[in-house]
């Protein structure tokens, strides 16, 4: 499983969530997507999604619609994006 994590700050979580719901990672082939909020700053969001292949993950991350939706949702600054391969789950 390939896991992606996109962490970014947003101007307003409610606005961000309403836009996020229109372009879910699962519509792009993710097996799951989890939304996490920082306990110290509720406007810092991390979305973790799992894909069967690296190619599916990269296709999602490089989709121009993703960048447009992030802008529409009020993402501040550049997101931190990580791609990891799951090697163990207990």
Phi, psi and omega in degrees: 000135175259126180249132174249148175226122177244116181245131179203161174266148179231156180287326182207119184300317181301315178296314180303313184297322181294324177284318178307318182296346178268352181212071183282146176303331180292335176286347179253017175103359178292141177284332177204161174215134181235129177261128180236141176242142177296137177287340179270333181214101184295352175263013170252119189240140172233125176253122178251129181225147181246130181239150178293328184225157175297324181298317178297318180297313181294323178299316178296311183295331181266002181291124180302333178296325178300312180298317180297318180293323178297318178296313179301325184281351178091029176294133182257128177073193180269135178287156172263122183241129177235144173236125182228151174259125178288127180247344178201141175222125183245000000 
